[in-house]
Every structure is written in C-alpha cells, then in structure tokens.
Amino acid sequence: MEGESVEHIAKYAAVFMGYEVGDGEQDKQLHALISEAKTMEEKVAVFNANIKSFDSSFIFPFSNHVSEVFQNDAFQYSFLEQPAVWIKMHKGFEKQVLAELQTAGIPFEQHEEKNVLSFQSEAKLTDLKSYKEGYFRIQDLSSQQTAEDFKPKGGENWWDCCAGAGGKSLALLEKEPKINLYASDIRESILNNLYERLPKAAQTRVNIFAIDVTESLKDQKLPAFDGIVLDAPCSGSGTWARNPENLVYFEPDAISDYQQKQLAILNNVYPLLKTDKPLIYITCSVFKEENEEVITRFAENHEFDIEEQKYLEGYKHGSENMFLCRMIKRD
C-alpha cells in the first residue's frame, strides 16, 4: 500500500471505526487487518506495517486549520476510537437510575462528579424507564462541562439562542431553576420535544420558539437579556471520532461559510444583551477559524472583555472536543 495520498490515507480512520470505505482490494485487505486488531497499539501497528511513511497527521488531514492545542499525536489517534457515551443523572433520581442500570446488567463507569456516568455503548439506554421518565439525559461530558461558565441568577432573563434539543437549556435550569428562559432554534422540529424534557416546575418560565438568528432581529419582540448562550452551528470537527466518515468527505472550503454564519449570529444577538452581562460562545469544532478567529474578528467592531476562553480537550477523557468563550459586554 505504498504511495498513498493523504486523502486516501485519511479514510483509514473510518476503517478503524468499522466503516467499509472504498471497494478496492487494498481497502478490503486493510479493513480485514484492522478488524482483527484488538487494541489501539495493534491498530497503529497495522498502519505502520501497511502504509509507507505513515504519519499520525494523515488521520486528521486538516492540520492547517486545527488550533495549536490539538497539534499532537494523541489528538490524531483519538479518532481511531469511539468516545464514551455520557449521561447526566438529574438531582434526586440517582438511586433509581443506578438501580435500573444494575438490574439491566448495563456496565458503566462513574465520573468524579457522582451524577455523571459513562458507557462504552448507547445500546439499551433509551429503552430504560428512567430515561423515558426523564431521570437522566444523554449528554457528552464536554457539553456538560460548558455549564460551569453559565452562572445564571434567579429572576434573570437568559436566552439559549441555538438550543437544538435543549441540552444547554436544561443545564441552565439546573444551575438556577428560577430564571426566565428563552430557547430557540431555526429547526422547529428539533424543539418539539424540548418542552417535554423540561422539569414541570420550569415549564411556565420557559419560552420556546423557532427563529432564524442569522437574519436581523430588529423586528422581533424579545426582551433584553442578562445572559445569552450561543452554541453556534459549526463544522462539528471536535465530534468526528463519533462520525469518522467526515475525515473523508468534509470539504475545508465549508469552514469559511461556518465562520460567516457564526459572525452573523453574534452580530444579531449581541444587541439584545444587557451591558456588563455575559455571552457564552460555544462550538464543537477544533478549527481556529470557527473559534479564536471568530472572537478576534468580532472584537473589531464590539466592546467586550473576555472573562474566559478555552478548549475542552475531550479527547483526553473519552469525550468530544469543544471551544468556549465567555465574554462580558461593555458600552
């Protein structure tokens, strides 16, 4: 398998994960060898033995775009293993969840934060009564950890402006049940089950609505907010260990399109934020153009202080990689 192109080699990460990418004889041969390997070390040995001049950077072939914090072999190799599946047990229901997991014979590991568990497979979790009753939610560890930067206070107006299925909204309510929460997304269908996932006591304090925040919001009847969470649409490159086919099919030209969309949303929602209040910008991307460079460009026309800016390096813990910037609006 000598003389492979970087593009060709990149797809072997997908092969690692059990995807049959390519129908050539060499593809089938490598897939068979990888399937027999049991450990990461054995899989890497297969690469070294069968690909001339193999280098870990072949796995994630977008090094020109990756933030410096991820420029290492451990990050590259993380795409050769599925991250764990993580759940957050809701306060007061831990005993019921743990008892059902034990009865069902589903193995798990308990995180240092006692109400957080990890699993090697999502199999059967959504069939559990405790899941259907809302005793826990399935949410990646890094996504859970972003909530530490929310810091809402009772009576405040908070807006989860790209709420999706509502993981960040639920986290906001866990931090402070007495906020007035606004949750929106452009996709009305994905908001349909958010209301049902909300604690009953919070349902009267939550406004759920569909809106396109890439467009001007001047005519929208929205209040001034004490906090905005922007979990921005992005490439999702920090999650590709779960979807390694993206290593093959992703077109880097799309990164600039995501950046323009992210800046448009920031520009549209920022005027609705009160002075001296926080906007928390989040992506699940490892591309600097969607993260540090977005913040730099946004700073060209807006006054704010960066209270914290960081990457959540999930690959070190069997979870996804994310970026977070907590900025405080100034006049």
N, C-alpha and C positions, 0 to 999 in steps of 0.2 A: 504494500500500500504506500509506495513511495511517490513523491511528487504531488501530494495532495494540496489543494488550495486551502487558504484559511476558511473560506466559505464552506468548503466541503467538510473540513475537519470540525467546524462548529456544530454540525448536525449530530456529531457523535455524542454530545451531551444528551441529546434527545434519545439516542440509542441507549445510553446509560440508564435512562429512566423507563425503558421498556417500550419506547416508540420505535416502530419499524419505519425508518426514514430512508427512502431510496430502495431500488429493487435490483441493483447490480450485484454481481457475485461477491465483490469485496464488501459491500454493505451487509449482505447476508452473513458472510463469514465473521465480520466484526461483531455483529449483533449476537451471533451464537456464542462467541467467546465471552462477550460481556455478560450474557445471560448466565453463564457458568460461574462467573466470578462472584464471590460472596461478600467480600469486604471492599472498602474504598481502596486499600492498598493493592488488592488483586486487580481491581478495575484499572487503576492507574498503570499498573504493570502491563496490562493488555495494550493500553495506548502506547506505552514506550516501546513495546516489542513489535508493534504492527504499523506504526506511523513514523516515517522518517523525520528526524529533527522535531519530535513532538515538544511543544511548549504549552504550559498551562494557559497562556493568553489566547491560545486557539479556541478555548472552550467558550469564552465570552468575548466575541470579536469586535467589541466596541470601545476599546481602551481609550481612544481619543476623546470620548465623551464622558467617561466614568470619573467621578470625583476622586481626588487623590486618596481619600481614606480607604477606598476599595482597591487600590492598586497593589494587590498581593495575591500570592498563590492560594491562600486559604479561601479567599472570596471566590476565585475561579473554581476551585474544586467543590465549593458548596453547591454548585449547580448539578453535581453528579449524584446528589441525594435529595430525596423528598424532605422538606421541612416537616416538623411535627404538626399535628392538629392540636389547637389550643382552645380551651374553654374557660369562661369566667363564671363561677357559681355565684348566684345572687345571694346577698346577705340574708341569713335566716333559713336558707334552704340547703346548706352544705350537707347536713346529715342525710337528707333524703336522696340527694344526688349520689353521694358516696355509697350509700346502702344499695341503691339500684345498680350502680356500676359493678359492685361486688357480687350481687345476685346474678347479674347477667354475665359475669365472667369476663368483663372487658378490662384488660390491663391498662394502667395509667401510671404516670409519674406526677408527684405533687411538687409544684414550684415552691420557692422560698416564700412567696406570697400564698398563703394557705388556701385561698379560694380560687387558685389558678391551677389547672391540670393540663397535662399534655398526653397525646396519644400518637401511636405510630400510624393509625388508620382512622378515618372518619366512619368506618363501617359501623352501622347499628346505632350510632349516636342520635341521629334524628328520629329513630324509632322508639327511643326511650320516653316513658311517660313524663319524666322530669324535664325533658326537653320540650315536649308538647305543652306542658303546664307553665313553661317559662321560668323554670328554676335555674337554668343556666343558658348562656348564649355561646355560640361558636364564634370565636374572635381571635385572630392571631395575637401572639404575645406583644409584638412591637406596637400593634394598633392599640392594644390595651394600655400600653405604657405612655402613649401620647397624652392620655387624660391627665397625667400628673402636671401638665402645663396649662390646664384649663382654668382652674381656680375661680369658679363662679361663686357668687354670694347670693343669699336669699333675697327675693324681690327683684333681681336684675333681669333685664331682657337679653337673652342670648339667641344667636342665630347660627344654626348648622346649615350653611347655605348650599352645600353639595352633599346632602345627607345620605344618599344611596339607601341601603337597607336599614340605616339608623344606628349603627354601632357607636358612633361618636355621640349621638343624641342620648342614647341610653347611658353612656359614660358620664355625660354632663349631669343627668338627673341623679346618678349615683353619688356624684360629688356634692350636689346641692338640689334636693327634691323641690325646693320652693322657688326655683327660677321660673320665669315665663319663657318657655322655649318655643322658638320658631324653627321648623325643619322643612327644608325644600330640596327639590331636585328637578332637573329638566325631564326626568323619566317618571311620569305619573304612575306607571305600572309598578315600579320598584318601591314606591311609597305606600302601596296598598296595604302591605302587612305591617308597616311600622306602628300604626295605631294599636293593633292587636298586641304588639310586643311591649307596649308601654305599661308600666305599673298602673293599676286602676286609679290610684290616688293622683297620678300625674296627668291623666287624660284630659282633664278640664283646663290644664295650664299649658297645653301644647297646641300650637297651630301648625298643621301640616298642609303644604300646598306645593303645586308644581309651578316652576318658573325657570326661565332661561336667563341665568345670571351672566351669560356672555353678551347679552344685549343691555341697553340702557335701562336703568331702574327709576328714572326720574318720575315716571307716571304711576309708579307702584305706591300703594298706601301701606307703607311699612314704618314702624317706629324707629327711633334712634336706639342703637344697641350698646349695651355695656360690654359685650364680647361677641366676637364672630369667629367661628371655626370654619376654615376653608380647607377641606380635604379635596384638593384640586384634581380634576381629571388629568391623567398623566400617562406616560408610556407603560407604567406598571413594571418597569425593569427590575425593581427590587423584589418582585414576587415570582420571577421567571423560573426559579427552581421548582415551582409547582406546575409551570406551563413551559417546559423547555423547548417546545416547538417554536417559540418566539426567537430563540437563538438562531434559528434557520431562516425564518420568514420576515422578521422585523426589518423595516426599511428606515435607516438612520435619518433620512430626509424628514420623517414624521416628527422628529424631536423639535424642530423649529416651529412646526404647527402647534404642538402642545404648548410651547413657550408662549406663543402669541395668545392662545386661549387663556392660559394662566394669568398673563398680564391683564387681559381684558376683564377677567373676573375680579381681580384685585382692584382695578380701577373703578369698577362698577359698584362693588360692595363697600369700599373704604369710606365713601362719603356718609354712609349710614352708621358709622362707628362714632361713638362719642369721643371727645378729646380725653386723653390720658387713660384710655381703655385699650384692652388687648385684641389683636387679631392674631390667630394662630394658623399659620400656613403649613400645610402638611401634604407630602406626596409619598407614594410608594415607589419612587424612582431613585436610581443611583446615578443618573445623568446630571452633571453640574449645570447644564443649560436649563434644566427644569427646577433647579434648586438655588444654589448660591447666585447664579447669574440672573435668575428672576428677581431675587431680592435686591441685587445691585442695580438692575435696570429700574425697578420700582422706586428705589431711593432717589433716582434722578429727578423725580417730579413730586415727591411726597416727603413730608417731615415725620419721621418716627424714630424711636430708639429700639434697637434690637436688645431685648432682655435675655434671650437665649436663642442660639442657633446650633443645631446638632444633627448628626446622623444617628439613627438607631441601627446599630450593626447586628441585625438579627441573625446573620449567617453564623455568628459565633455561638448562638444559643439554639439553633434549630428552628428559627422563625424568619420572618420576612425583614427586608431592609427598608427603612423609611427615613425621610427627612422632615425636620420640624424647625420652624422659626416663629418665635413668639415676639411680636413687635408691638410697641406701645405708641399710639397715635399722639402726635404733637400738633399744635397750631401751625 
